[in-house]
């Protein structure tokens, strides 16, 4: 009987609340009632979200008043009433409960907007007690009202909520990098996740102690690899730093070992060679091993630079390049590293397709050339092209170009560039947001192209010969300037040829950090052009010698 009473009382409570809701609905406009119905529907799961978004898009501004009202209502008051059956045997009370329609309303304000929503959402963003509400308000403002939001971004970048701070920081960074802002944020562990892409763009030596602290205290792989990548560009080459990073070659984490070897390619000395060699003997990860082998070659190449007398370099990249091209010794290299560290606090933002002048290109090119000379990068050295070996090397098995390459959900090859353009991708995009990730040759072959292209950044093309004597080519673009091979070189499967370039920089062609990777199923000479990664849908439908890279490597992998 006791359970029956509880159930009856619950139904009575529901009856009272239903009457209350019905009374409230009578005072609403049809548009408001439609919005409320959609707010209930979106929480039902399944495919409801897309259907609700489409309905809100159709309603447009008519949906905004009710969405704003629900978004601004943190709690709703409910009148609860219970009757026990006899006269006077009933009571009622009012309680507050979280508004179940609030978060859906904030979410949907991304899709329906008017100026009426601006002030309420700014208030939520600045003062609300709910971090989820603030994040949703930021998303709606960021999509619909960026100009008023801009004034708040510096404050929001320092927010205690890392998700909000991260969004604000990226908006600021993509407009105007700021060394002072980075110096304030790099000491906050909560900020490390969103600093990962941008910290490696900063050159200032003032960041080095804080970046070393980040490396030592960081727990996540991405925190450690971002710190190491940043130390590379800060030219942090002290004996203490080199020793610490060399010790990370013993890490359990292949990505950390990989990035440590990348650092040593740039800053390692002969003192680090025994440690690298010892680590390489036991390394099982092919990409970390490839990075270690490449680092050893880089160090040995730099060790050939003569000591010589003191060299003074001018304060311009172009002037310094002219001198180092004619007279390069250890003193000149040291002066070049100082110039690279002190002339600019950060690498300027460069986004493909946005206007920039000829002077910008000229300066970036000169800096990259000075970098190449200072670090003895093969691509920038005299007579860098090798005489091709006449002996044909067979690519009898293949390896992926980067670690964790295969992903059935990634269907870049043959996909449209956009819904409105009749252009499709003829390669694969991978390694997103992974600055300096090792890129390896997929098979034995001969380097046909190793150069910089204004649209693709640093890139490499390798021609391979299969076991059946048929030729095919692999292309790798958006790389960093530290390209480990030159035209004419013979390379082996799994050999490190380069690394992914930094995010939205001149060196990678002005794109977000990633690798563009393609396979052309024929000889190098038969391809009409290498400086493209797209073709029209009509051309693609007729048939192409570009093939799906994931499928091709899966077929022939070790």
N, C-alpha and C positions, 0 to 999 in steps of 0.2 A: 504493500500500500504506500509505503514511504516513497518508493521510486516513482509510482504513478502520480503522486502529488507534485513531485518535482517537475515531471514532464508537463503536467497540466499548467503549472505556474509559468513554465517557460513559454508555452503557447500563448498564455494570456499576455505575457510581456511583449511577445512579438506582435500581438494584435494591437496593443497600445502604440508601439513604435510605428507600425504600418499606418495607423490613423494619422499620427503626427507627420510622417513623411508625405502622405497624400495631401494634407492641408498645406504643407510647404510648397508642393508642386503646383497647387492652384494659383499661387502668386507669381509664378515664373512665366516668362515668355516661351513661345514654342522653341526658339533657338536655344534658350537656356536648358529646356527640358531635353532637347536633342543632345546637347553637350553632356549633360549629366548621364544620359543613357550610354553615350560613347565612353565616358570615364569608367562606367561599370563594366562595359564590354571589354575594354582593353586589358582588364585584369583577369579575364577568363582564360587566357593562354591560347595555345594553338596558333592559328594564323590570324587571330583577332587583331594583333597590332597593326599589320599592314592595312587591313580593312578600315580600321579606325583612323589611321593616318590619312588615307585617301578621302574619307568622309570629312575630316577636319580641313583638309586642303580645299575641298569643294565649298565648305562653309566660309572659309577665309576670315575676314575681319568680324563677321557676325558671331564667330565663336569666341572672340577674344574677351568680351566683358565677363562671361561666366567662367572662362578658364582663369582669368586674373582673380576673380572672387574666390574660386576654389583654391588657387595657388596661395592666396594670402590668408586663407583660413587654416590655422594650424590645428585647432581642435573644434569639434562639433559638440553641441549640447544635446543630450538625449534625455527625454522625459520617460522614466520607467514607471509603469503602473501595474499593480497586482491586486486582484480581487479574490477574497477568500469565500465568497458565495453569499454571505449574509449582509444585512444592512450595517453599514459602518465598518464592515470588515474588509477594507481596502486601503491602500496607501500609494502615494506616488513620490518620486524623487527625480532630481535632475543630476546627471553625471556628465563629465567631460571625457571625450575619447579622441584619439588622433583621427584627423580627417582622412578617410581612406581614399578620397579623390584628389588629395593635394599633390602627391608626387606624379600621378598620371597627368594632371593639369599642367604642372611645370614642364613635364616632358613634351606635351603636345604644343606648348607655346613656341617650340622650335618650328612648327609647321603652320601656325596661324599667328599673325602679328599685326599690331598697330601701335602707334605711339602711346596709347593708353596703358600698355604693359610696361613701358620703360621704367617709370619711377618705382612702382611696386617691386619689380624684379631687382632693381638696383638696391633697394632696401633689404630684400631677402639676401642678396649676395653679401652685403656689408655686415648685417647684424643677426641673421637668423641663427637660432641655436642648433638647427639640424644641418649637419655637414652635407647630407644627401640633397637637401633642398637648395643649399648654396651652389652645389655642383651643377644641379639641373638648371638653376637660374643662370649660371655662367654660360652653360651650353646654349641656352636660348638667346642670351644677349650677344654672345660671340657670333651666332649665326645671323641675327637680324638687326643688331644695333651696335656695330663695332666702334663708331666714332665716340659716343658717350662712354663706352667701356674703356677706351684707351686711357682716359685720365686715371682710372682705377688700377690699371695693370701694374705699375711699379709697386703699389702697396700690396696687391694680391700676390705678386711674385714672392713676397716675404711671408705669405700666409702660413699658419701652422698646419693647415690641411695640405699635404703634399700633392694631392690631385689638383686642387685649385691652383696652388703655387706653380705646378708644372705647366698647366695650360696657359696661365698668365705669362710665365717665363718664356715659353716658346713663342708666344705672340710678340713679345718684346724683342727676343733674340732674332727673329726673322725680319725685323724692321731695322733695329740698331743694336748691335752687340755693345756690351758695356763691361769693361774690366772691373770697375768698382763693384758692380752687381755680382759678378762671378766671385770676386774675393769674399763678399759677404755670404754667398750661398755655399761655397765649397766646404765651409766648416760645419755645415748642417747635414748630418747623416740622412735626414729625411729628404734632402734635396738631391742626393747623389743619383737617384734613378733618372730624374729628368735632366741632369747635367751631362749624362753619358754622351750624348751626341754633340754637345756644344763645347764642353771643356777642351777637347783636343784641338779646337780652332784657336785657342789662346796661346800666345808666345811668351808672355811676361814671366821672367824669372821670379817675380814676387809671388807667383802662385805655387812654386815648387815645394816649399815646406808644407803647405796645406794639402797639396796633391799627394805628397808622400804619406802624410797622416791618413788620408783617405785610403790609399793603397794598403797600409798596414792594418787599419781598423775595419776595412770593408769586409762584409761577410759574403755577399752575393758575387757570383762570377762577373756579372756585368759591371759591378762597382770596381772590381780589381782591374779588369781589362781596360775600362775607361780611364782609370788613373794612370796605367802604364802608357796607353796611347797618348795621354796628355803630357806625360813626362818626356816623351819623344819630342814633341813640338816645343816644349819649354827648353829644349837642349840641356836637360838635366843630366849631365854626364860625369858627375863627381865620382870618385872611386867608391865612396860609400853607397851611392845610388846604384852603381853598376854591380856592386857586390850583392846588394839586397835583391835586385831583380834577377841576377844570375842564380841565386838560391831558389827562386821560384820555378826554375826548370825542374825541380824535384817535386813540384806540387802534384797532388792527386788529380787536379783539374786540367784536362787537355787544353781547354781554351786559354787558361792562365799561362800554361807552358808555351803555347803558340804565341801569345802576345809578348811574353818575356823574350822569346827569340826574335820577334819583330823589333823590339827595343834594341837588342844587341846587334841587329843588322845595321841600325843607325849609329849606335853609340858604343858598341862593344870594342874592346881593345885586345891585344894579344894576351893580356893577363887573364881574360875570360875564356880563352880557347880550350884549356884543359877541362874546365867545368862543362862547357858545351859538348865537347867530345865524349866525356863520360856519360852525360845525360842521353846523348844520341844513341849510345850502344844499347841502352835498355828501353828506349822509347818504343811503344807499341802503336801509338796513334800516328797515322801516316802524315797528318797535316802538321802536328807538332814536330815530328821528325824532319819533315821537309823544311819547316821554318828554321830549325836548328842547323841543318846542313847549309841553308842559304845564308844564315848569320855567319857561319864559319868562313864561307867564301867572301862575304862582304868585309869581314875583319882583315882577312889576308890581303885583299885588294887594297884596303886603306893603309895597311902596313908598308906598302911599297912607296908611299909618299915620302920624299926625302925631307930631312930636317932643314938644312939651308939657313940662310940669314933672315933677319927680320924683314917682313913685308908690311907696308902700310896700305890699307885699302881706303878708297873714297867712301863717302857716306851714301852712295847710290848703288842700287843693285847692278845697274848696267855697267857702271864704272868698275865695280868689284869684279864682275864677270870678265871684263876685258883683261884685267891684270892677271887673274887666276888662269885664264886660258893660255897666257904666254909664260907665266912664271908661277908655278904652284909648288908650295912646300908646306911643312907643318905649321909654320908661322902664319902663312896666308890662310890656311884652313881655319886656324884658331880665330883670326880676325874676321873671317867670313861668318863663323858661328856667332860671334858677338853681334855682327851686323844683323843677322837673321833674328836674333833674340831681341834686339833693342830698337830696331827701326820701326816696328809696328807692334801694337799690343795684341792684335788678333788678325786672323785671316779674314779679309772682307767677305761679306755675304755676296754670293753670286748665284742667281737663279736663271736657268736656261730660258730664253725667250724674253727676258726683261732687258730693257735698253741699257747699254753701257758704252762708254766711249773707247776710242782706240788707245788712249793713254792708259786706261785701266788694263787692257789686254797686254800692252807692252810691259807694264810694271809687273803683272803677275807672271808673265813669261820669263822676265829677267830674274825674278825671285826664284822660280822653279829651277832655272838654269844654274843660279848660284848654289841652290840646295844640292843639285846634282853634282856639281864640282866639289863642294865641300865634303860630301859623303861618298864620293867616288862611285856614284850610281852608273852602271854600264851605259845606259842610254845617253848620258851626257859626256862621256869620255871620248877623246880623239880616236878615230879608227875603231869605233865601237862595233861596227858590223863584222861578223865572222865570215870566213870563207866556208860555204856549206860543204859538209862531208858528202862525198860522192856515194858512200855506202848507204844503202837504204835501210832505215830502221823500221821494223815491223811493229805496228800497234796491235799486238795480239790480244790484249785485254785492256779495259778502260776503268778509270776511277772517277768518282764525282769531282767537280771542280772545287767544292767547298765541303766542309764538315756538315753533316745533317742536311744533305741536299735534297733527298727524295721526299716529296710531299704530294700524295695523290690529289689533295684538295687544291693545290696550286695548278691552275690550268691557264698559264699565260700564253703558251704557244697557240696561235690561231685565234686568240681572243681579240675582240674589238677594242680599239684604243678608247673609244667613247661611244655611247649609244647613237650619237648623231653623225659620227664620221665613218665613212666606209673604208676604214684602215684597220688592218689587223697586225698583231705582233708575230714576228717570225723567229723569235727566240724565247728565252726564259729570263725572268727576273727573280733573283734570290739574294740571300744574305742581307736582307733589309735591316738598316740601322745598326750594322755591325762594322764600325770603322776598323780598318786595318786587319780584317779577317783574312787569313791566308787563302790565296787562290793558287790552285795547282793545275798543271797540265793534265788533261784527262788521259793522255796516252803518249807513247813514244812518238816523236815527230820532229819537224824542222820549223823554226820560227820564220815566218814570212813577213810579218809586220810587227814592229814594236815602236810606237810613236804616240804623239799627242794629237788629238783631234778636238777642235773647239766645241763640238757638240757631244762627243763621247768621252772626253777626258783622255787619260792615258789608256791605251788599248794594245792588245796582242792578238795576232792571228797565227795559228799553228797548223801546218799541213801534216796529215797522218797518212800512213799507208797500211791498210788492213791486211790480214793474213791472206786474203784472196787477191791481193795486189791492187785493189781498188782504193782510190784516194778519197779522203774527206777532210774537212777543216773544222777547227774549233775557234771561236772568237770570244774574247774576254774584254769588256770595256768598263769604264767608270772606275779605273784603278787609281791608286796613289802614285806619286812620281817615282817611288822606289820600285822600278821595274827591274827584275833580276836577270833579264835576258836581253839579247840583242838580235837583230835580224841576221839570219844565217846560223844561229845556234842550234845544235841538236839537243833536244830535251827528252827526259824520261817520264814515264807515267808517274804521277804523284810528285813530281818536282815542283817546288815553289817557283812561280813565275812573277808573282806580284801580290798585292793586297788591296782590299776595297778602299777607295778614296774617301776623304772626309765629306761630311754632310754639306750640301749646297756651297761648294767651293769651285774655283776655277779649275783646279786639278782634276776633278771628276766630271767636268762638263756642265756643272750647275744643277745637279740633281741631288735628291736625298741619297744618303749612303746606301748603295746596293751594288750587286754585280749583274750586268747584262751578259748573258751567256747564250751563244748560238752554235748550231752545228749545220754546216753546209755539206751535203753528201756528194761531193765531187772535188776535183782538183782546185787549187788556188787560182790557176790561170783561167778556169772556166767561169768563175764568178764575175758578173758584170760590175760589182761594186761592193766594198766592205763597209762603207760609212753609212749604213742604214740598218735599222732594226725593225722596219715596218714595210708593208706593201698593201696595195689596194685589195679589197675583198675579191674583185674580179680576177686579178692576177693570181691570188691565192687559190681560188676555186678552179682555175685552169690547171693547177699542179705546180709544185715548186720543189727545188732540190734542198730547200731548208727543211729540216726534220725536227720532230719533237725531241728536245734534248734529254728529257727524263726517260722517255721510252728507249731512245737510242743507247744510252749508257746502261740502262737496265739489261738490255739485250746482250751487251758485250762486256759487262763488268766482271771483275775478278771474282 
